Amino acid sequence: MINKCPKCEKVIIQFRINTVVGAMPFKNKWNCVSICCPYCHTVLSVQIDPVAIKADTVNELAQRLGGLPT
């Protein structure tokens, strides 16, 4: 079953990436991505968006350090 969608059972050689928001009740929200089957759009996985986390980390560090030199 490697590379097959568990729902439609088609072989997946590409997948769709969608942006979604993950949140816990009364907690911070996180930018996430969902990985979906390109045929039936079944969600195969969801994870925190690594690009957004990197950008947020750099921005917070720059803000705490008083800005980066130009």
Buried (B, 14 or more C-beta within 10 A) or exposed (E): EEEEBEEEEEEBEEBBEEEEEBEEEEEEEBBBBBBBBEBEEEEBEEEEBEEBEEEEEEEEEEEEEEEEEE
